[in-house]
């Protein structure tokens, strides 16, 4: 039933654009936290305490495991930005966000837990969007089929948007953020309106890239 609903939804071009933007949003949400872990930087201020912050202090103290989680987060983010391999990125992100969401709710940080829950639901939606690519893993073996053949699965229909163009947009967004991080001298995570920080102005520029990509794609469709 779900697979058939997804097939019908994938015929709507606007939903394809929404999925691309959701991949960018969730992917980028992973980048700063992933880089902090890879650089072995603490995720929270040392003077903060409580169940949530104490867990993060202990998490940082694990060393290479802390960096491994960062590597997985960055891998998921890059795969989501590529569009072509976004399915794998979503499947990697689901268990990571499941753990983060459970941690946030169990430690009582409601605002963070709410954001994590929205990201988790969004990642589940991305995984379901590509259900045709992975639903076969739940099918019975070929030997269990009456005719000895593996069951047929719904095939993914061609995308009505230019995914190659959007993948270039994702690469540009990552490049812009990396440049901003270099200008900032480290991983930049906005904590509000920080007009004195160069990295703060990188965010609006990144938001303009999907808009510019949409305009370019629309013009190509009209002239094509």
Wavefront OBJ file of the C-alpha trace (Angstrom):
o trace
v 0.000 0.000 0.000
v 2.717 2.489 0.986
v 4.772 1.665 -2.093
v 1.813 2.354 -4.385
v 1.137 5.680 -2.643
v 4.778 6.633 -3.129
v 4.586 5.769 -6.839
v 1.607 8.114 -7.200
v 3.353 10.846 -5.214
v 6.477 10.599 -7.366
v 4.431 11.727 -10.373
v 4.106 15.186 -8.812
v 7.049 17.386 -9.782
v 6.631 19.721 -6.815
v 7.169 16.839 -4.397
v 10.448 15.988 -6.109
v 11.637 19.547 -5.466
v 10.478 19.311 -1.851
v 12.432 16.071 -1.407
v 15.594 17.649 -2.829
v 15.316 20.591 -0.427
v 14.613 18.248 2.498
v 17.760 16.289 1.639
v 19.746 19.528 1.662
v 18.200 20.614 4.971
v 18.808 17.369 6.837
v 22.203 16.858 5.228
v 23.406 20.305 6.195
v 22.098 19.880 9.749
v 24.584 17.017 10.081
v 27.631 18.864 8.741
v 28.615 21.158 11.661
v 28.110 18.489 14.333
v 29.944 15.914 12.214
v 32.943 18.191 11.691
v 33.120 18.959 15.405
v 33.315 15.247 16.164
v 35.903 14.575 13.448
v 38.046 17.429 14.786
v 37.575 16.031 18.320
v 35.948 19.232 19.540
v 33.393 19.086 22.384
v 29.797 19.404 21.266
v 28.734 21.355 24.362
v 30.389 23.905 26.634
v 32.513 22.340 29.404
v 30.782 24.377 32.136
v 27.309 23.043 31.281
v 25.967 20.109 33.289
v 22.845 18.008 33.611
v 21.852 14.637 32.186
v 22.051 15.796 28.579
v 25.330 17.719 28.849
v 26.967 15.120 31.099
v 26.196 12.491 28.459
v 27.797 14.666 25.770
v 30.889 15.148 27.952
v 31.179 11.375 28.390
v 30.502 10.869 24.670
v 33.361 13.217 23.775
v 35.632 11.345 26.174
v 35.212 8.093 24.181
v 37.763 9.351 21.648
v 37.737 7.445 18.381
v 34.116 6.347 18.832
v 33.129 10.026 19.012
v 34.952 10.613 15.727
v 33.430 7.492 14.150
v 29.925 8.846 14.735
v 31.041 12.118 13.162
v 32.354 10.253 10.131
v 29.017 8.453 9.735
v 27.115 11.738 10.044
v 29.306 13.409 7.432
v 28.968 10.399 5.124
v 25.184 10.551 5.393
v 25.231 14.302 4.751
v 27.406 14.065 1.640
v 25.310 11.212 0.245
v 22.124 13.250 0.774
v 23.669 16.205 -1.027
v 24.638 14.101 -4.050
v 20.954 13.268 -4.758
v 22.081 10.219 -6.746
v 23.082 8.329 -3.585
v 20.573 10.032 -1.292
v 18.764 6.768 -0.562
v 21.840 5.325 1.123
v 22.346 8.611 2.961
v 18.807 8.497 4.331
v 19.181 4.871 5.420
v 22.391 5.750 7.281
v 20.797 8.826 8.850
v 17.687 7.019 10.173
v 19.416 5.010 12.941
v 21.634 7.966 13.858
v 18.652 10.284 14.269
v 16.704 7.563 16.068
v 19.434 7.415 18.718
v 19.712 11.220 18.931
v 15.948 11.648 19.259
v 15.708 8.983 21.972
v 18.594 10.598 23.859
v 17.051 14.071 23.733
v 13.619 12.953 24.948
v 15.080 10.708 27.666
v 17.188 13.566 29.049
v 14.360 16.115 28.942
v 15.796 18.675 26.498
v 12.432 19.391 24.888
v 13.457 22.066 22.323
v 16.340 19.972 21.000
v 14.204 16.837 21.147
v 11.500 18.539 19.077
v 13.988 19.522 16.372
v 15.525 16.045 16.414
v 12.076 14.466 16.096
v 11.245 16.629 13.067
v 14.556 15.648 11.465
v 13.876 11.992 12.251
v 10.417 12.154 10.667
v 11.876 13.942 7.660
v 14.521 11.253 7.241
v 11.898 8.527 7.450
v 9.978 10.351 4.721
v 13.124 10.416 2.560
v 13.629 6.698 3.072
v 10.006 5.980 2.144
v 10.341 8.206 -0.920
v 12.861 5.710 -2.308
v 11.062 2.609 -1.064
v 11.233 1.069 -4.546
v 15.023 0.891 -4.230
v 15.169 -1.044 -0.969
v 11.844 -2.804 -0.445
v 13.262 -5.956 -2.032
v 15.308 -6.720 1.097
v 12.039 -7.629 2.849
v 10.896 -9.941 0.035
v 11.197 -13.718 0.510
v 14.049 -15.588 -1.124
v 13.595 -16.794 -4.687
v 13.422 -20.342 -3.438
v 10.295 -19.459 -1.483
v 8.392 -18.258 -4.533
v 6.032 -20.787 -6.209
v 7.755 -20.460 -9.579
v 11.276 -20.265 -8.170
v 11.714 -16.606 -9.115
v 12.193 -13.610 -6.861
v 9.060 -11.460 -6.475
v 8.795 -8.353 -8.563
v 9.216 -4.991 -6.829
v 7.966 -1.624 -7.887
v 10.558 0.119 -10.003
v 11.486 3.721 -9.427
v 10.119 6.037 -12.107
v 12.373 8.599 -13.811
v 12.629 11.864 -11.936
v 10.786 14.850 -13.488
v 13.526 17.192 -12.254
v 17.183 17.482 -13.248
v 18.863 15.633 -10.378
v 22.303 16.199 -11.898
v 21.780 19.949 -11.701
v 20.571 19.652 -8.102
v 23.567 17.485 -7.217
v 25.826 20.296 -8.446
v 23.819 22.626 -6.247
v 24.543 20.376 -3.273
v 28.257 20.338 -4.072
v 28.238 24.135 -4.285
v 26.497 24.418 -0.907
v 29.090 22.197 0.746
v 31.893 24.181 -0.895
v 30.413 27.474 0.312
v 30.104 26.160 3.863
v 33.683 24.826 3.791
v 34.906 28.234 2.621
v 32.936 29.918 5.385
v 34.439 27.558 7.957
v 37.920 28.434 6.728
v 37.158 32.156 7.007
v 35.761 31.587 10.484
v 38.800 29.575 11.497
v 36.762 26.583 12.635
v 33.370 24.925 12.536
v 30.696 27.620 12.556
v 27.336 26.894 14.181
v 25.048 29.961 14.260
v 23.623 30.708 17.705
v 21.362 33.534 16.636
v 21.888 36.797 14.758
v 25.668 37.238 14.802
v 26.327 40.109 12.418
v 29.970 40.367 13.519
v 30.723 36.817 12.382
v 31.702 36.251 8.714
v 30.279 32.762 8.873
v 26.828 34.154 9.609
v 26.605 35.609 6.092
v 27.459 32.249 4.542
v 24.064 30.879 5.538
v 21.970 33.272 3.385
v 24.306 32.584 0.461
v 23.731 28.857 0.848
v 19.972 29.429 0.845
v 20.259 31.382 -2.418
v 21.910 28.461 -4.219
v 18.773 26.232 -4.297
v 16.739 29.244 -5.417
v 19.192 29.938 -8.241
v 19.160 26.253 -9.200
v 15.373 26.274 -9.366
v 15.430 29.317 -11.657
v 18.029 27.731 -13.947
v 16.126 24.463 -14.135
v 12.858 26.266 -14.851
v 14.429 28.212 -17.705
v 15.907 25.024 -19.141
v 12.496 23.382 -19.083
v 10.923 26.339 -20.893
v 13.619 26.491 -23.570
v 13.860 22.709 -23.868
l 1 2 3 4 5 6 7 8 9 10 11 12 13 14 15 16 17 18 19 20 21 22 23 24 25 26 27 28 29 30 31 32 33 34 35 36 37 38 39 40 41 42 43 44 45 46 47 48 49 50 51 52 53 54 55 56 57 58 59 60 61 62 63 64 65 66 67 68 69 70 71 72 73 74 75 76 77 78 79 80 81 82 83 84 85 86 87 88 89 90 91 92 93 94 95 96 97 98 99 100 101 102 103 104 105 106 107 108 109 110 111 112 113 114 115 116 117 118 119 120 121 122 123 124 125 126 127 128 129 130 131 132 133 134 135 136 137 138 139 140 141 142 143 144 145 146 147 148 149 150 151 152 153 154 155 156 157 158 159 160 161 162 163 164 165 166 167 168 169 170 171 172 173 174 175 176 177 178 179 180 181 182 183 184 185 186 187 188 189 190 191 192 193 194 195 196 197 198 199 200 201 202 203 204 205 206 207 208 209 210 211 212 213 214 215 216 217 218 219 220 221 222 223 224
